[in-house]
Amino acid sequence: MDTINLTPKTIVMNDGTVYIPSGRVARLITHWSDISEDVCYACYEGCVNVPYPKEGVRYITSKVVAQTLKRSDVLSAATDHPNVIRGTAGRVISVPSLQAW
């Protein structure tokens, strides 16, 4: 199975597997409301830079892109999993798995 990282960050797995950014970043198309009393609303229209499904290929995206698309081939790093390894400042060092939505 080929895995393509559509995030701008390197994804490191607890087992040592590393997914380097592909240079293509999946993003949501976002429209913003006016700001009123320090609050605005985001409306998501769709995604860009996510290829159509392809046999034998899966894609790593941000959590919000994966949650929006809800495709079995679009995953995110399981950064909320209890087995995440974090540095002293709490920053994620590695994740135990990818997460399906």
N, CA, C and O atoms as a GROMACS GRO file, in nm:
protein
  404
    1MET      N    1   0.086  -0.119   0.000
    1MET     CA    2   0.000   0.000   0.000
    1MET      C    3   0.090   0.124   0.000
    1MET      O    4   0.179   0.136   0.084
    2ASP      N    5   0.066   0.214  -0.093
    2ASP     CA    6   0.138   0.341  -0.098
    2ASP      C    7   0.065   0.442  -0.009
    2ASP      O    8  -0.058   0.448  -0.010
    3THR      N    9   0.141   0.520   0.066
    3THR     CA   10   0.084   0.623   0.152
    3THR      C   11   0.147   0.756   0.114
    3THR      O   12   0.269   0.771   0.118
    4ILE      N   13   0.063   0.853   0.079
    4ILE     CA   14   0.110   0.985   0.037
    4ILE      C   15   0.070   1.086   0.143
    4ILE      O   16  -0.047   1.098   0.179
    5ASN      N   17   0.170   1.158   0.194
    5ASN     CA   18   0.149   1.258   0.298
    5ASN      C   19   0.112   1.391   0.235
    5ASN      O   20   0.196   1.456   0.172
    6LEU      N   21  -0.013   1.432   0.251
    6LEU     CA   22  -0.063   1.559   0.198
    6LEU      C   23  -0.068   1.668   0.306
    6LEU      O   24  -0.151   1.758   0.300
    7THR      N   25   0.022   1.658   0.404
    7THR     CA   26   0.035   1.762   0.506
    7THR      C   27   0.172   1.828   0.489
    7THR      O   28   0.259   1.772   0.422
    8PRO      N   29   0.193   1.945   0.549
    8PRO     CA   30   0.324   2.009   0.538
    8PRO      C   31   0.426   1.957   0.640
    8PRO      O   32   0.540   2.003   0.642
    9LYS      N   33   0.386   1.860   0.724
    9LYS     CA   34   0.473   1.810   0.829
    9LYS      C   35   0.511   1.664   0.806
    9LYS      O   36   0.434   1.587   0.748
   10THR      N   37   0.629   1.626   0.851
   10THR     CA   38   0.670   1.487   0.849
   10THR      C   39   0.592   1.413   0.957
   10THR      O   40   0.583   1.460   1.070
   11ILE      N   41   0.535   1.298   0.922
   11ILE     CA   42   0.461   1.216   1.016
   11ILE      C   43   0.551   1.099   1.056
   11ILE      O   44   0.596   1.022   0.972
   12VAL      N   45   0.578   1.087   1.187
   12VAL     CA   46   0.662   0.980   1.239
   12VAL      C   47   0.574   0.886   1.320
   12VAL      O   48   0.498   0.928   1.407
   13MET      N   49   0.586   0.757   1.289
   13MET     CA   50   0.510   0.655   1.360
   13MET      C   51   0.594   0.600   1.474
   13MET      O   52   0.717   0.606   1.470
   14ASN      N   53   0.528   0.547   1.578
   14ASN     CA   54   0.599   0.490   1.692
   14ASN      C   55   0.693   0.377   1.650
   14ASN      O   56   0.794   0.353   1.716
   15ASP      N   57   0.661   0.306   1.541
   15ASP     CA   58   0.747   0.196   1.495
   15ASP      C   59   0.865   0.242   1.411
   15ASP      O   60   0.943   0.160   1.363
   16GLY      N   61   0.878   0.374   1.393
   16GLY     CA   62   0.991   0.429   1.317
   16GLY      C   63   0.959   0.462   1.173
   16GLY      O   64   1.041   0.524   1.105
   17THR      N   65   0.844   0.421   1.123
   17THR     CA   66   0.804   0.456   0.987
   17THR      C   67   0.789   0.608   0.977
   17THR      O   68   0.735   0.672   1.067
   18VAL      N   69   0.838   0.665   0.866
   18VAL     CA   70   0.833   0.809   0.847
   18VAL      C   71   0.764   0.840   0.715
   18VAL      O   72   0.796   0.781   0.612
   19TYR      N   73   0.669   0.932   0.718
   19TYR     CA   74   0.600   0.979   0.599
   19TYR      C   75   0.641   1.124   0.574
   19TYR      O   76   0.601   1.214   0.647
   20ILE      N   77   0.720   1.144   0.471
   20ILE     CA   78   0.770   1.277   0.434
   20ILE      C   79   0.660   1.352   0.357
   20ILE      O   80   0.587   1.290   0.279
   21PRO      N   81   0.647   1.483   0.376
   21PRO     CA   82   0.548   1.559   0.298
   21PRO      C   83   0.573   1.543   0.148
   21PRO      O   84   0.687   1.542   0.102
   22SER      N   85   0.464   1.530   0.074
   22SER     CA   86   0.473   1.510  -0.071
   22SER      C   87   0.498   1.641  -0.146
   22SER      O   88   0.534   1.640  -0.264
   23GLY      N   89   0.478   1.753  -0.079
   23GLY     CA   90   0.487   1.883  -0.146
   23GLY      C   91   0.351   1.934  -0.188
   23GLY      O   92   0.338   2.049  -0.231
   24ARG      N   93   0.252   1.851  -0.177
   24ARG     CA   94   0.113   1.886  -0.207
   24ARG      C   95   0.038   1.886  -0.075
   24ARG      O   96   0.044   1.786  -0.002
   25VAL      N   97  -0.031   1.995  -0.041
   25VAL     CA   98  -0.099   2.006   0.088
   25VAL      C   99  -0.250   2.012   0.067
   25VAL      O  100  -0.301   2.100  -0.003
   26ALA      N  101  -0.321   1.916   0.128
   26ALA     CA  102  -0.467   1.914   0.123
   26ALA      C  103  -0.521   2.022   0.215
   26ALA      O  104  -0.479   2.033   0.330
   27ARG      N  105  -0.614   2.098   0.166
   27ARG     CA  106  -0.672   2.207   0.245
   27ARG      C  107  -0.823   2.214   0.222
   27ARG      O  108  -0.874   2.171   0.118
   28LEU      N  109  -0.893   2.267   0.321
   28LEU     CA  110  -1.035   2.295   0.305
   28LEU      C  111  -1.051   2.433   0.242
   28LEU      O  112  -0.976   2.526   0.272
   29ILE      N  113  -1.148   2.445   0.154
   29ILE     CA  114  -1.186   2.575   0.102
   29ILE      C  115  -1.276   2.637   0.208
   29ILE      O  116  -1.382   2.583   0.239
   30THR      N  117  -1.233   2.749   0.263
   30THR     CA  118  -1.303   2.807   0.377
   30THR      C  119  -1.352   2.948   0.344
   30THR      O  120  -1.278   3.029   0.288
   31HIS      N  121  -1.475   2.975   0.379
   31HIS     CA  122  -1.532   3.109   0.369
   31HIS      C  123  -1.558   3.158   0.511
   31HIS      O  124  -1.611   3.084   0.594
   32TRP      N  125  -1.522   3.282   0.537
   32TRP     CA  126  -1.534   3.337   0.672
   32TRP      C  127  -1.644   3.442   0.678
   32TRP      O  128  -1.662   3.520   0.586
   33SER      N  129  -1.717   3.442   0.788
   33SER     CA  130  -1.818   3.545   0.811
   33SER      C  131  -1.748   3.671   0.861
   33SER      O  132  -1.628   3.670   0.890
   34ASP      N  133  -1.824   3.778   0.870
   34ASP     CA  134  -1.773   3.899   0.932
   34ASP      C  135  -1.750   3.871   1.081
   34ASP      O  136  -1.814   3.783   1.139
   35ILE      N  137  -1.661   3.944   1.140
   35ILE     CA  138  -1.633   3.930   1.283
   35ILE      C  139  -1.730   4.020   1.360
   35ILE      O  140  -1.742   4.139   1.331
   36SER      N  141  -1.797   3.961   1.456
   36SER     CA  142  -1.890   4.035   1.540
   36SER      C  143  -1.864   3.998   1.685
   36SER      O  144  -1.872   3.880   1.721
   37GLU      N  145  -1.834   4.096   1.768
   37GLU     CA  146  -1.805   4.074   1.908
   37GLU      C  147  -1.695   3.969   1.926
   37GLU      O  148  -1.706   3.880   2.010
   38ASP      N  149  -1.590   3.980   1.845
   38ASP     CA  150  -1.472   3.893   1.849
   38ASP      C  151  -1.500   3.749   1.805
   38ASP      O  152  -1.422   3.659   1.836
   39VAL      N  153  -1.611   3.726   1.734
   39VAL     CA  154  -1.645   3.591   1.689
   39VAL      C  155  -1.675   3.593   1.540
   39VAL      O  156  -1.741   3.685   1.490
   40CYS      N  157  -1.626   3.491   1.468
   40CYS     CA  158  -1.664   3.474   1.328
   40CYS      C  159  -1.695   3.327   1.304
   40CYS      O  160  -1.664   3.241   1.388
   41TYR      N  161  -1.755   3.298   1.192
   41TYR     CA  162  -1.791   3.161   1.156
   41TYR      C  163  -1.716   3.119   1.031
   41TYR      O  164  -1.693   3.199   0.941
   42ALA      N  165  -1.678   2.992   1.028
   42ALA     CA  166  -1.613   2.935   0.910
   42ALA      C  167  -1.712   2.841   0.842
   42ALA      O  168  -1.778   2.761   0.908
   43CYS      N  169  -1.721   2.851   0.712
   43CYS     CA  170  -1.805   2.763   0.633
   43CYS      C  171  -1.714   2.689   0.535
   43CYS      O  172  -1.645   2.751   0.455
   44TYR      N  173  -1.714   2.556   0.543
   44TYR     CA  174  -1.627   2.476   0.457
   44TYR      C  175  -1.703   2.434   0.333
   44TYR      O  176  -1.811   2.375   0.340
   45GLU      N  177  -1.645   2.464   0.218
   45GLU     CA  178  -1.710   2.437   0.089
   45GLU      C  179  -1.662   2.306   0.028
   45GLU      O  180  -1.741   2.238  -0.038
   46GLY      N  181  -1.540   2.269   0.048
   46GLY     CA  182  -1.484   2.148  -0.010
   46GLY      C  183  -1.335   2.144   0.016
   46GLY      O  184  -1.282   2.222   0.095
   47CYS      N  185  -1.268   2.052  -0.050
   47CYS     CA  186  -1.124   2.033  -0.029
   47CYS      C  187  -1.049   2.051  -0.160
   47CYS      O  188  -1.102   2.027  -0.269
   48VAL      N  189  -0.923   2.093  -0.148
   48VAL     CA  190  -0.835   2.102  -0.263
   48VAL      C  191  -0.712   2.016  -0.237
   48VAL      O  192  -0.674   1.991  -0.123
   49ASN      N  193  -0.651   1.971  -0.345
   49ASN     CA  194  -0.528   1.893  -0.343
   49ASN      C  195  -0.542   1.752  -0.285
   49ASN      O  196  -0.444   1.694  -0.238
   50VAL      N  197  -0.664   1.697  -0.288
   50VAL     CA  198  -0.683   1.557  -0.251
   50VAL      C  199  -0.720   1.482  -0.378
   50VAL      O  200  -0.826   1.507  -0.436
   51PRO      N  201  -0.634   1.390  -0.423
   51PRO     CA  202  -0.663   1.316  -0.546
   51PRO      C  203  -0.786   1.227  -0.532
   51PRO      O  204  -0.830   1.195  -0.421
   52TYR      N  205  -0.840   1.188  -0.644
   52TYR     CA  206  -0.948   1.089  -0.644
   52TYR      C  207  -0.895   0.958  -0.589
   52TYR      O  208  -0.775   0.932  -0.596
   53PRO      N  209  -0.983   0.875  -0.533
   53PRO     CA  210  -0.937   0.745  -0.482
   53PRO      C  211  -0.866   0.664  -0.592
   53PRO      O  212  -0.905   0.665  -0.708
   54LYS      N  213  -0.761   0.595  -0.550
   54LYS     CA  214  -0.682   0.513  -0.642
   54LYS      C  215  -0.648   0.382  -0.571
   54LYS      O  216  -0.602   0.383  -0.457
   55GLU      N  217  -0.672   0.272  -0.637
   55GLU     CA  218  -0.645   0.140  -0.579
   55GLU      C  219  -0.503   0.133  -0.526
   55GLU      O  220  -0.407   0.166  -0.596
   56GLY      N  221  -0.489   0.090  -0.399
   56GLY     CA  222  -0.358   0.070  -0.340
   56GLY      C  223  -0.290   0.195  -0.289
   56GLY      O  224  -0.172   0.192  -0.254
   57VAL      N  225  -0.363   0.307  -0.284
   57VAL     CA  226  -0.304   0.433  -0.237
   57VAL      C  227  -0.393   0.491  -0.127
   57VAL      O  228  -0.515   0.492  -0.138
   58ARG      N  229  -0.328   0.538  -0.022
   58ARG     CA  230  -0.400   0.610   0.083
   58ARG      C  231  -0.329   0.742   0.106
   58ARG      O  232  -0.210   0.756   0.076
   59TYR      N  233  -0.402   0.839   0.161
   59TYR     CA  234  -0.353   0.975   0.176
   59TYR      C  235  -0.360   1.018   0.322
   59TYR      O  236  -0.460   0.991   0.390
   60ILE      N  237  -0.256   1.084   0.371
   60ILE     CA  238  -0.257   1.143   0.504
   60ILE      C  239  -0.287   1.291   0.489
   60ILE      O  240  -0.220   1.361   0.412
   61THR      N  241  -0.388   1.338   0.561
   61THR     CA  242  -0.426   1.479   0.559
   61THR      C  243  -0.439   1.527   0.703
   61THR      O  244  -0.421   1.450   0.797
   62SER      N  245  -0.472   1.652   0.719
   62SER     CA  246  -0.505   1.702   0.853
   62SER      C  247  -0.632   1.633   0.900
   62SER      O  248  -0.708   1.578   0.821
   63LYS      N  249  -0.653   1.637   1.030
   63LYS     CA  250  -0.772   1.575   1.087
   63LYS      C  251  -0.900   1.635   1.029
   63LYS      O  252  -0.993   1.561   0.996
   64VAL      N  253  -0.906   1.768   1.017
   64VAL     CA  254  -1.028   1.833   0.970
   64VAL      C  255  -1.059   1.797   0.824
   64VAL      O  256  -1.175   1.782   0.788
   65VAL      N  257  -0.956   1.782   0.741
   65VAL     CA  258  -0.979   1.739   0.602
   65VAL      C  259  -1.031   1.596   0.600
   65VAL      O  260  -1.128   1.566   0.530
   66ALA      N  261  -0.967   1.507   0.676
   66ALA     CA  262  -1.011   1.367   0.680
   66ALA      C  263  -1.153   1.354   0.734
   66ALA      O  264  -1.232   1.276   0.681
   67GLN      N  265  -1.186   1.430   0.837
   67GLN     CA  266  -1.321   1.426   0.894
   67GLN      C  267  -1.424   1.478   0.794
   67GLN      O  268  -1.535   1.426   0.788
   68THR      N  269  -1.388   1.578   0.718
   68THR     CA  270  -1.481   1.636   0.620
   68THR      C  271  -1.506   1.539   0.506
   68THR      O  272  -1.620   1.521   0.464
   69LEU      N  273  -1.400   1.476   0.455
   69LEU     CA  274  -1.415   1.388   0.339
   69LEU      C  275  -1.476   1.253   0.375
   69LEU      O  276  -1.552   1.196   0.296
   70LYS      N  277  -1.443   1.200   0.493
   70LYS     CA  278  -1.494   1.069   0.536
   70LYS      C  279  -1.476   0.962   0.428
   70LYS      O  280  -1.570   0.888   0.396
   71ARG      N  281  -1.354   0.955   0.373
   71ARG     CA  282  -1.320   0.851   0.275
   71ARG      C  283  -1.226   0.752   0.340
   71ARG      O  284  -1.139   0.791   0.419
   72SER      N  285  -1.241   0.624   0.308
   72SER     CA  286  -1.158   0.522   0.370
   72SER      C  287  -1.011   0.533   0.333
   72SER      O  288  -0.925   0.479   0.403
   73ASP      N  289  -0.979   0.603   0.223
   73ASP     CA  290  -0.840   0.620   0.181
   73ASP      C  291  -0.778   0.750   0.230
   73ASP      O  292  -0.661   0.777   0.201
   74VAL      N  293  -0.854   0.831   0.304
   74VAL     CA  294  -0.804   0.959   0.356
   74VAL      C  295  -0.797   0.947   0.508
   74VAL      O  296  -0.898   0.931   0.575
   75LEU      N  297  -0.675   0.955   0.560
   75LEU     CA  298  -0.648   0.932   0.701
   75LEU      C  299  -0.579   1.053   0.762
   75LEU      O  300  -0.533   1.142   0.691
   76SER      N  301  -0.572   1.055   0.895
   76SER     CA  302  -0.495   1.158   0.965
   76SER      C  303  -0.409   1.089   1.070
   76SER      O  304  -0.434   0.973   1.104
   77ALA      N  305  -0.310   1.158   1.120
   77ALA     CA  306  -0.226   1.104   1.227
   77ALA      C  307  -0.309   1.096   1.355
   77ALA      O  308  -0.382   1.190   1.388
   78ALA      N  309  -0.299   0.986   1.426
   78ALA     CA  310  -0.379   0.965   1.547
   78ALA      C  311  -0.315   1.038   1.665
   78ALA      O  312  -0.264   0.975   1.758
   79THR      N  313  -0.317   1.170   1.660
   79THR     CA  314  -0.248   1.251   1.761
   79THR      C  315  -0.319   1.254   1.897
   79THR      O  316  -0.262   1.301   1.995
   80ASP      N  317  -0.442   1.206   1.904
   80ASP     CA  318  -0.516   1.202   2.031
   80ASP      C  319  -0.511   1.064   2.096
   80ASP      O  320  -0.563   1.046   2.206
   81HIS      N  321  -0.448   0.968   2.030
   81HIS     CA  322  -0.440   0.831   2.082
   81HIS      C  323  -0.359   0.829   2.212
   81HIS      O  324  -0.264   0.906   2.226
   82PRO      N  325  -0.396   0.744   2.307
   82PRO     CA  326  -0.322   0.740   2.434
   82PRO      C  327  -0.176   0.696   2.419
   82PRO      O  328  -0.095   0.721   2.509
   83ASN      N  329  -0.139   0.631   2.309
   83ASN     CA  330  -0.002   0.584   2.291
   83ASN      C  331   0.085   0.680   2.210
   83ASN      O  332   0.192   0.642   2.163
   84VAL      N  333   0.041   0.804   2.194
   84VAL     CA  334   0.123   0.906   2.128
   84VAL      C  335   0.246   0.930   2.215
   84VAL      O  336   0.237   0.932   2.338
   85ILE      N  337   0.360   0.949   2.152
   85ILE     CA  338   0.482   0.984   2.224
   85ILE      C  339   0.502   1.134   2.211
   85ILE      O  340   0.505   1.189   2.101
   86ARG      N  341   0.516   1.200   2.327
   86ARG     CA  342   0.530   1.346   2.330
   86ARG      C  343   0.664   1.384   2.393
   86ARG      O  344   0.718   1.313   2.477
   87GLY      N  345   0.715   1.498   2.349
   87GLY     CA  346   0.836   1.554   2.408
   87GLY      C  347   0.805   1.623   2.538
   87GLY      O  348   0.690   1.626   2.582
   88THR      N  349   0.907   1.680   2.600
   88THR     CA  350   0.889   1.745   2.731
   88THR      C  351   0.795   1.864   2.725
   88THR      O  352   0.729   1.895   2.825
   89ALA      N  353   0.787   1.931   2.612
   89ALA     CA  354   0.697   2.046   2.598
   89ALA      C  355   0.557   2.003   2.555
   89ALA      O  356   0.471   2.089   2.532
   90GLY      N  357   0.532   1.873   2.544
   90GLY     CA  358   0.401   1.824   2.504
   90GLY      C  359   0.382   1.810   2.355
   90GLY      O  360   0.275   1.768   2.310
   91ARG      N  361   0.484   1.845   2.277
   91ARG     CA  362   0.475   1.836   2.131
   91ARG      C  363   0.482   1.689   2.087
   91ARG      O  364   0.560   1.611   2.141
   92VAL      N  365   0.399   1.654   1.988
   92VAL     CA  366   0.395   1.516   1.938
   92VAL      C  367   0.528   1.482   1.870
   92VAL      O  368   0.574   1.554   1.782
   93ILE      N  369   0.588   1.372   1.913
   93ILE     CA  370   0.708   1.321   1.851
   93ILE      C  371   0.674   1.211   1.751
   93ILE      O  372   0.726   1.208   1.639
   94SER      N  373   0.585   1.120   1.794
   94SER     CA  374   0.541   1.013   1.703
   94SER      C  375   0.402   0.965   1.744
   94SER      O  376   0.357   0.986   1.857
   95VAL      N  377   0.335   0.900   1.648
   95VAL     CA  378   0.199   0.851   1.670
   95VAL      C  379   0.197   0.700   1.651
   95VAL      O  380   0.277   0.646   1.575
   96PRO      N  381   0.105   0.631   1.719
   96PRO     CA  382   0.100   0.485   1.708
   96PRO      C  383   0.036   0.436   1.579
   96PRO      O  384   0.059   0.322   1.537
   97SER      N  385  -0.045   0.522   1.516
   97SER     CA  386  -0.117   0.477   1.396
   97SER      C  387  -0.173   0.596   1.320
   97SER      O  388  -0.166   0.711   1.365
   98LEU      N  389  -0.229   0.565   1.207
   98LEU     CA  390  -0.309   0.662   1.133
   98LEU      C  391  -0.453   0.640   1.172
   98LEU      O  392  -0.487   0.532   1.221
   99GLN      N  393  -0.537   0.739   1.153
   99GLN     CA  394  -0.675   0.733   1.199
   99GLN      C  395  -0.771   0.748   1.083
   99GLN      O  396  -0.757   0.839   1.001
  100ALA      N  397  -0.868   0.659   1.075
  100ALA     CA  398  -0.973   0.666   0.973
  100ALA      C  399  -1.093   0.741   1.028
  100ALA      O  400  -1.118   0.740   1.149
  101TRP      N  401  -1.167   0.805   0.941
  101TRP     CA  402  -1.286   0.879   0.980
  101TRP      C  403  -1.400   0.824   0.903
  101TRP      O  404  -1.513   0.870   0.919
   0.00000   0.00000   0.00000
